[in-house]
Amino acid sequence: MSTLTLESRTPVIIIKPILYGNTAKHFGSKRDSDGHTHRWILYVRSFNNDDMSSYINRIQFRLHETYPNNIRG
């Protein structure tokens, strides 16, 4: 009979459903300060609104390369 140790553990795969997406609100006109026309909100959350901090420690969004600072996170 063998004993399960840290060195011989079999990897475990856990699947967690998440929701991700974005919303945008139009300013009505182009802002003079920066020329932006919309306020964008990006989101990631668990399907059941559970705490995801035990399996996600960083989120990174990659925008189109024409945007300044196109990698955000």
C-alpha positions in Angstrom: 0.0 0.0 0.0 1.5 3.4 -1.0 1.1 6.6 0.8 0.1 9.8 -1.0 2.8 12.4 -0.4 3.3 15.9 -1.7 5.8 14.6 -4.3 3.4 12.0 -5.7 0.1 13.9 -5.8 -1.9 13.6 -9.0 -2.8 17.0 -10.5 -6.4 18.0 -9.9 -8.3 20.1 -12.5 -11.0 22.4 -11.1 -13.4 24.2 -13.4 -15.0 27.4 -12.3 -17.5 29.2 -14.5 -16.8 33.0 -14.8 -18.6 35.9 -16.4 -16.7 38.6 -18.2 -17.7 41.4 -20.4 -18.0 45.2 -20.7 -20.4 48.0 -20.7 -20.1 51.5 -22.3 -21.8 54.7 -21.7 -21.7 57.5 -24.3 -20.8 60.9 -23.0 -23.1 62.6 -25.5 -20.2 64.4 -27.2 -16.4 64.1 -27.4 -14.7 65.3 -24.2 -12.4 68.3 -24.7 -9.8 67.0 -22.2 -8.9 63.8 -23.9 -11.2 63.3 -26.9 -12.9 60.3 -25.5 -16.6 59.6 -26.4 -17.4 56.7 -24.0 -16.8 55.5 -20.5 -16.0 51.8 -20.6 -16.3 49.3 -17.7 -14.7 45.9 -18.0 -15.7 43.2 -15.5 -14.8 39.7 -14.4 -16.9 37.9 -11.8 -17.8 34.4 -10.7 -21.0 32.9 -12.0 -22.4 32.6 -8.5 -20.8 35.8 -7.1 -18.4 33.7 -5.1 -15.0 35.0 -3.8 -12.5 34.3 -6.6 -9.4 35.4 -4.7 -8.4 31.8 -3.9 -7.9 31.0 -7.6 -7.5 34.3 -9.4 -4.9 36.8 -8.2 -4.6 39.1 -11.3 -6.7 40.0 -14.3 -5.1 41.5 -17.5 -7.0 43.0 -20.4 -5.4 43.4 -23.8 -6.9 46.1 -25.9 -6.3 46.8 -29.6 -2.7 47.8 -30.1 -3.8 51.2 -31.4 -4.9 52.2 -27.9 -2.2 53.9 -25.7 -1.4 51.6 -22.7 -3.2 48.8 -24.4 -2.3 46.1 -21.8 -4.2 46.9 -18.6 -4.3 45.0 -15.4 
